[in-house]
Amino acid sequence: MWFKHLHLYRLHDAPSLTRDELESALDENGFRPLGGSEAKRLGWSTPAGRNGQQHVHELQGHRLLAALRQERLLPASVVREELETRVADREGQEGRPLRRQEKQALKEQIYEEFLPRAFVRTQRVDLWWDTRNALIGVNASSRARAEDILDLLRQTLGSLKVTPLATRTTPVRAMTDWLKQPDERPAGLELGDQVELKATGDESVLRGRQVDLDGEEIQTALEAGRQVTRLALTVDESLSLVLHDDLALKSLRFADAVLDEAADTETDDDPVLRLETDFLLMAQVLTRTTEQLIDWLGGEAAPAATTP
């Protein structure tokens, strides 16, 4: 249940849907397994899996949604090898080189033949919707995956105006300042042991793991003009994470105190109640962390545009 990554989005003109209305909309767009010739499919699932039937779990204004993504894995190398074989056979039979359009037609034919036999990968992506603060967070490893889920939600609701959460001070500038000026670090911020630094106009990347971020090597790189694009930190002793330059929060690790509180809460071995207990505690920590980060980064920036 506990999120590993978080991409944050600000909701604009959030739709005023009751839990039941949202449940009905998600159910209509529920996940169905891939058909024989389909390459991928995305649909809503139940956050509790086989243990529950609800598509929406709502507690104190926090909503938990889950989507399933299925895709067939057909390596490009397999298609390329088969294409080379068929092209060679055709050219040998016809005594002439095949035109580009003919090769493309063969490639499409190979996809049609091989796709139904390809392995299927299923991935779950969870979505946290903070209705009180008009915020959405997606537990996805990449921004592209998060955008896929938002597109699905937009299709489900008819419209959804969101923008990536943005702050007045960019994460790059703030993280660089935190390393350069230790005495001016915000109270409640504790550095971890991972960092990524890049130089303007230079594609080279300096990465450090299990390093002293206040050490001479890092300070020398900063003095040479490198800027911080990723930084491991802990917020108020409750959540450790790696902050990225696009405000993505990766490698989330909730403090033992938070996990212990969840474990100590009696749920009578009810898997749905356990899910909801963990989710509520997690959502509360994520809300506090998000508010703290926005404050440390100079407040929220006005969005440039919204996506309908």
N, C-alpha and C positions, 0 to 999 in steps of 0.2 A: 504493500500500500504506500509506503513512504516514497515520495518522489525522489528521483536521482538527479533530474535536471529541471530547469524552469525557464521558459520564455514568457515574458510578461507583456500584456497588452492592455491599453486603456480603452474602455468602452465609451462610445459617444451615443447619446440618445438611446440608451439601453432599452430593449423591448421589455414592457411590463407584463411578463408571463407568470402565471401561477405555476406551482410545481406540477400540478395535474396537466396543465396545458402543455408544458414543456415535455412531460412524460409522454403524452399522446403524440407530439411531433417527432420525438426521437424514436418512438415505437414504429411509426410509419416509415422511418428511414433506417430501420434496424439492419444489422449485418446479415448477409446471406453468403454462403460459401461460393467460391469461384465456380463458374461454369467451365466446361471443357476447353473452350477457345479463348477465354478471358485472360488477360495478362495481369490485371490487378483489380481489387475492389476494396472499398472503404465503407464502413457502416457502423452504426451505434450498437454497443453491446451493454451488458449489465455489469456495473463495477464489481459486484460480488460474484461474478461468474456463474457457475452452476448452483451456487448457494442462494442466489436471489433472482427476483424477476423484475426489479425496479431498474429503470434506465437512469433515474435521477435519485441521488441521496442528498437531502437538504437538511442542514443543521445550522441554526443561528445565522442564517443568511449566506452560508457557504454551500455551494452545490458541487457535487462530484459527478462527472460524466466520464464515460469510457468508450473509446472507439477501437474497432479491430480493423487492421489493414492486412490484406492477403495479396501476395504477388508471386508469380511464377518466376523461378530463377533459371534463366536460360543464358549461360555464359556467352559472351560475344565470341570467344575463341572457338567454341563448338560450332557456332553458325559460320564463322569465317572458314574453318577447316572443311566443313561440308560444302560450302560455296565453292571453294577452290577445286574440290574434287569434281563437282558437277559442271563447273565451267570448263575444266580440262576435258571432261568426257564429251561435252557438247561440241567444243571446238575441234576435238579429234574426229568426231562423227561428221561434222559439217565442213571441215577443212577451212575454217575462217575464224578470226577473233570475234568474240561476242561484243555487241555494242553495250554501252553503259546501261541503257534501259532494259536490255535483256538480262544483264547481271542483277539489276535491281529486282526484276520480276522473279528471278530464281531465289534471291534472298528472301523475298516476301513469302514465297512458297515454302521455303525451309522453316520460317517462323511458324507458319500455319501448321505444318506437319509436326514440328518438334514441341511446340508450346504445350499441347495437352499432356505430354509425357514429362514435362519439366517438374522439378521439385517445387513444392509450395511452402512459402514462409509466411507465418502468421505473427503479427506484432500488435501489441496492445499499446494504446496511447491514452493517458488519462488527462482530464481537463478539470481545473479548479476554477469555479466562477464565484467571485466574491461580489454578491449582489449589492451589498451595502456600500462598497467602495468602488463599484463599477470597474472591476479589474478581472482579467482573465489570465490564468497561468497554465501553460501547457507543458506536461512532463514529456519532453521529446529531446532526443540527442542532437537534433539539428533544427535550424530555423525553418528549413524547407518542410520538414515533417510537421512542425507546429502549424505552418501556414496551411498545410493540407487539411488539418483538423478544423481550423477556422473556416476554411472553404466549405467543409462538410456542414458545419454549424450554420453558416450563412445560407446554404441551400436548404437546410432543414427549416430555418425560421423565415426564409424569404428575403431577409436583409440583416446585415450585421455590420455596424460601423465601428471599426476598431483601428487603432494605430499602435505600433510598437511603443512601449513605454519609453519615454525620453526624459532626460534631465538637463538642467541648465548648464551644469558642468559635465563635460564628457567623462566617461569612466577612465579613458586614457589619461587625461590631464589630472584627474583626482588621484588615480593609483600612482602615477609618477610623483606627484607631490607628497603622497603619503610615505613613499620610500625616501625621497630627497630630504624631507623635513620631519623627522621623527617626533620632534617636540610639538608639532601641530596636528598630529593624528587625532581623529575624533575619539572621545571617550567611548568605550564599548567596542572599539575596533581592535582586534588582535591579529597580527600577521601570522600566516602559516609558513610553509616552507617550499612553496612552488611559485615560479615567476616566469613570464615570457616577456622579452624585450625586443623591440624592433627599432631600426633607425630609419628616419625619414628618407625616402628615395632609395632605400637599400632593401633588397629582398631577403637578406640574411636575417635569421632569427636566433636569438640567444635564449635557450631554455635552461632553467635550473630546477632541480628537484632535491628535496632534503638539503637545502642550502640555507645559510644564514642571510636573510634578506637585508640585514643591516651591515653585512660584511663588506670587506674592501672590494671584492670582485664586482659585486652588484653596483656599489657606489661608483666605481671606475667606469662601468658601462653607462651609467646615468650621466656622468660628467662628460662622456664622449658624445652625448646627444641622443642616446637611445631612450625610448619611451615604453612604458609598461602597457602591454596589451592583455595580459592575464595575470591575476594575482590571487593566491590562496589567502583566505582570511576567515576569521570567526566573528560573528556578530552577537554581541551581548551574551556570550558563553552559551548560546542556545543552538546555533546552526553554523557549521563550517561549510565553506563553499569556495569555488574558484570563480571569481568575477571576470567576465570577458569584456572586450572593448565595445561590444554591441549591447551590453547590459544583460546578457544571458548569464544565468547562474548555473554552474555545472558542478558535478561531483558533490552533491549535497550530502552532508552527514549530520544528522540530528544528534544533539548532545545526549549523553547517557541519562541525564535527569529527565529529559523529555520522553525517552523510550521507556524508562522505568515507570514514569507516571502512567503511561499507556498500559504497560504490562500489569501494573497494580490495580487498574480499574476492573472491577468485576463485570464480566460479560456473560456469565453462565454458559460458557462454551458455545455461544451463539455466534456463528461466523459473520452474520450481517451486523450484529451489534459490535463485534470486534472491529469490523471495517469502519463503521461510523465513528467509533471511539477514537481510533487511530487517525481517521481523516480530520475530525474536528480539532484534535490537538495539533496536528500538522498544519492545518489551515491557520490556526491562531499564531503559530510560530512564523509561518510565511507572511502573514499580514504584518506582524511586528517588524520582521526583517525588511520587507519591502518599504515600509514607512521609514525605517531607519536609514536605508540606503538612499532613498530619495532625499532625505534631509542632508545626509553627508555629501551628496552630489549637487547641492545648491538648490534643491527644489525641483519640481516637475516643469519641464519645458512645454510650451504651447505646441500642439501638433501642427505640422505643416499642412496635412490633408488627411482625410478619412477615407477608408475603403468601404463602399456601400455593400 
